[in-house]
């Protein structure tokens, strides 16, 4: 992964508005977000099985980008098309994260996301496990080409913006920790689910591990 922070969003879509959302996302939304200084890349995925239907990942230079005036201005001034698309979002979990550990950049057509909730008081132990054992173990799983292990960035917590008001009650909080694993071999889905279920059980943490395939992505290109 690239950058030192990420904006991760999981969501479903009301079937009545799905066509609108699917037109809006690549034609306006992704390019608009990537025009904000500090946004490096955006990718949108669709679930292969269970879990929230869609996953979007934005990689940013740092967490400050996600609290910047330029970004907040966009959130408070949605386009007309955004105002038509956003009411169709359901169960939207949105989290701003800073990287605890990451490998080199190796984007793949599939990712496994693990949304992790530590046991009460278990944040330090979970953080240490992610930086240490998890990093070593994931690197040894066949088919895994990279990962980002992340912790929520409280200082860049999102304010109640106009976009959030439009989504309304369907905007939910995200988990304190997330792992985003780049997967070059789609057949490793079962192994990765088992990895997260077994390891989190031993730490007393809750986890929701889901598998996604890439729909499209956009990277920021420096002007010549």
C-alpha positions as CSV (number, residue, x, y, z in Angstrom):
1,X,0.0,0.0,0.0
2,X,1.1,3.6,-0.5
3,X,0.9,6.6,1.9
4,X,0.6,6.6,5.7
5,X,-3.1,6.6,6.1
6,X,-6.3,5.2,4.6
7,X,-10.0,5.9,4.4
8,X,-11.9,2.6,4.3
9,X,-15.6,2.4,3.6
10,X,-17.9,-0.6,3.6
11,X,-21.5,-0.2,2.4
12,X,-24.6,-1.7,0.9
13,X,-26.8,0.0,-1.6
14,X,-30.6,0.2,-1.9
15,X,-31.4,-1.8,-5.1
16,X,-33.6,1.1,-6.2
17,X,-30.6,3.4,-6.4
18,X,-27.9,1.0,-7.4
19,X,-27.7,1.9,-11.1
20,X,-27.3,5.6,-10.1
21,X,-24.6,4.8,-7.6
22,X,-22.7,2.6,-10.1
23,X,-22.7,5.4,-12.7
24,X,-21.8,8.1,-10.3
25,X,-18.9,6.3,-8.6
26,X,-16.4,6.0,-11.5
27,X,-17.6,9.0,-13.5
28,X,-17.6,11.6,-10.8
29,X,-17.0,10.4,-7.2
30,X,-13.6,8.8,-7.6
31,X,-12.1,11.5,-9.8
32,X,-13.4,14.2,-7.4
33,X,-11.8,12.5,-4.4
34,X,-8.5,12.0,-6.2
35,X,-8.4,15.7,-7.0
36,X,-8.1,16.5,-3.3
37,X,-4.4,17.2,-2.5
38,X,-2.9,14.2,-0.6
39,X,-5.3,11.5,-2.0
40,X,-3.0,9.1,-3.8
41,X,-5.2,6.3,-5.0
42,X,-8.8,5.1,-4.8
43,X,-10.1,1.6,-5.4
44,X,-13.7,0.2,-5.3
45,X,-14.4,-3.5,-4.7
46,X,-17.4,-5.8,-4.7
47,X,-17.9,-8.7,-2.2
48,X,-17.4,-12.2,-3.5
49,X,-19.6,-13.7,-0.9
50,X,-20.8,-12.5,2.5
51,X,-20.2,-9.1,4.1
52,X,-21.1,-5.6,3.0
53,X,-21.7,-5.5,-0.7
54,X,-19.0,-2.9,-1.5
55,X,-15.7,-1.8,-0.2
56,X,-13.8,1.4,-1.1
57,X,-10.2,2.1,-0.2
58,X,-8.5,5.5,-0.4
59,X,-4.8,5.7,0.3
60,X,-3.6,9.1,1.4
61,X,-0.3,10.8,2.2
62,X,-1.1,11.0,5.9
63,X,-4.2,11.2,8.2
64,X,-4.1,15.0,8.1
65,X,-5.3,14.9,4.5
66,X,-8.6,13.5,5.8
67,X,-9.1,16.5,8.1
68,X,-7.8,19.1,5.6
69,X,-9.8,22.1,4.5
70,X,-9.9,21.0,0.9
71,X,-11.4,17.6,1.8
72,X,-13.9,18.9,4.3
73,X,-15.0,21.5,1.8
74,X,-15.9,18.7,-0.6
75,X,-17.8,16.8,2.1
76,X,-19.8,20.0,2.9
77,X,-20.5,20.9,-0.7
78,X,-21.7,17.7,-2.5
79,X,-22.5,17.9,-6.2
80,X,-26.1,17.5,-7.4
81,X,-25.2,14.0,-8.6
82,X,-23.8,13.2,-5.1
83,X,-27.0,14.4,-3.6
84,X,-28.9,11.9,-5.8
85,X,-26.6,9.0,-5.2
86,X,-25.8,9.2,-1.4
87,X,-29.4,8.6,-0.1
88,X,-29.1,5.0,-1.5
89,X,-26.2,4.1,0.8
90,X,-27.1,1.6,3.5
91,X,-25.0,0.3,6.5
92,X,-22.1,2.5,5.6
93,X,-19.1,1.9,7.9
94,X,-16.5,4.6,7.3
95,X,-13.1,4.7,9.1
96,X,-10.0,6.9,9.0
97,X,-6.9,4.9,9.8
98,X,-3.2,5.3,10.1
99,X,-0.8,2.6,9.1
100,X,0.8,0.5,11.8
101,X,2.6,-1.8,9.5
102,X,2.6,-2.2,5.7
103,X,4.6,-3.9,3.0
104,X,5.6,-2.5,-0.3
105,X,3.1,-1.5,-3.0
106,X,1.5,-4.6,-4.5
107,X,-2.1,-3.9,-5.5
108,X,-4.1,-7.0,-6.6
109,X,-7.5,-7.8,-8.0
110,X,-8.6,-9.2,-4.7
111,X,-8.4,-8.1,-1.1
112,X,-9.4,-9.5,2.2
113,X,-10.5,-6.9,4.8
114,X,-10.6,-7.8,8.5
115,X,-12.6,-5.4,10.7
116,X,-11.2,-5.9,14.2
117,X,-12.7,-5.0,17.6
118,X,-10.4,-5.6,20.6
119,X,-11.6,-7.0,23.9
120,X,-12.1,-4.3,26.6
121,X,-8.7,-3.1,27.5
122,X,-7.1,-5.2,24.8
123,X,-6.0,-2.5,22.5
124,X,-2.3,-2.5,23.4
125,X,-2.0,-6.3,23.1
126,X,-3.8,-6.3,19.7
127,X,-1.6,-3.4,18.4
128,X,1.5,-5.3,19.4
129,X,0.2,-8.5,17.8
130,X,-0.6,-6.7,14.5
131,X,2.8,-5.0,14.3
132,X,4.7,-8.2,15.3
133,X,3.2,-11.7,14.8
134,X,0.6,-10.7,12.3
135,X,3.0,-9.0,10.0
136,X,5.3,-12.1,10.0
137,X,2.5,-14.6,9.6
138,X,0.7,-12.8,6.8
139,X,4.0,-12.5,4.9
140,X,4.2,-16.3,4.9
141,X,0.7,-17.1,3.6
142,X,0.9,-18.2,-0.1
143,X,-1.0,-15.9,-2.3
144,X,-0.6,-12.8,0.0
145,X,1.4,-10.2,-1.8
146,X,1.0,-7.3,0.6
147,X,-1.0,-5.8,3.4
148,X,-1.7,-2.7,5.5
149,X,-2.4,-3.1,9.2
150,X,-4.2,0.0,10.5
151,X,-5.5,1.7,13.7
152,X,-8.2,4.3,13.8
153,X,-6.9,7.9,13.7
154,X,-8.9,9.7,16.4
155,X,-7.3,13.1,15.7
156,X,-8.7,13.0,12.2
157,X,-12.1,11.7,13.2
158,X,-14.7,12.8,10.7
159,X,-17.1,15.7,11.6
160,X,-20.8,15.7,10.8
161,X,-20.6,17.0,7.3
162,X,-23.3,17.6,4.7
163,X,-22.5,14.2,3.0
164,X,-22.9,12.4,6.3
165,X,-26.2,14.2,7.0
166,X,-27.5,13.0,3.6
167,X,-26.6,9.4,4.4
168,X,-28.2,9.9,7.8
169,X,-29.0,7.0,10.0
170,X,-27.3,4.6,7.6
171,X,-23.8,6.1,8.5
172,X,-22.2,3.7,11.1
173,X,-19.0,3.7,12.9
174,X,-16.0,1.6,11.8
175,X,-13.9,-0.7,14.0
176,X,-10.8,0.5,15.9
177,X,-8.5,-1.7,13.8
178,X,-8.5,-3.0,10.2
179,X,-6.3,-5.2,8.1
180,X,-6.3,-4.9,4.3
181,X,-4.6,-7.8,2.7
182,X,-3.7,-7.9,-1.0
183,X,-4.4,-11.3,-2.4
184,X,-3.0,-12.6,-5.7
185,X,-4.6,-16.0,-5.5
186,X,-8.4,-15.9,-5.1
187,X,-8.4,-19.5,-3.9
188,X,-6.8,-18.4,-0.6
189,X,-10.1,-16.9,0.6
190,X,-10.8,-19.8,3.0
191,X,-7.3,-19.8,4.4
192,X,-7.4,-16.1,5.2
193,X,-10.8,-16.3,6.8
194,X,-9.5,-19.1,9.0
195,X,-6.3,-17.1,9.8
196,X,-8.4,-14.2,11.2
197,X,-11.0,-16.3,13.0
198,X,-8.4,-18.4,14.8
199,X,-6.0,-15.6,15.7
200,X,-8.7,-13.2,16.9
201,X,-10.3,-15.9,19.0
202,X,-7.0,-16.4,20.9
203,X,-6.8,-12.7,21.6
204,X,-10.5,-12.4,22.6
205,X,-11.1,-9.9,19.8
206,X,-14.0,-9.8,17.4
207,X,-13.4,-9.9,13.7
208,X,-15.4,-9.7,10.5
209,X,-13.2,-10.9,7.6
210,X,-14.6,-10.4,4.1
211,X,-13.3,-11.0,0.6
212,X,-13.6,-8.5,-2.3
213,X,-12.8,-8.4,-6.0
214,X,-11.6,-5.2,-7.7
215,X,-14.1,-3.3,-9.8
216,X,-11.9,-0.3,-10.7
217,X,-9.3,2.1,-9.3
218,X,-7.8,5.5,-10.0
219,X,-4.4,6.8,-9.0
220,X,-3.3,10.5,-8.8
221,X,-0.9,11.3,-11.6
222,X,1.6,14.2,-11.1
223,X,1.1,16.9,-13.8
224,X,4.1,17.3,-16.1
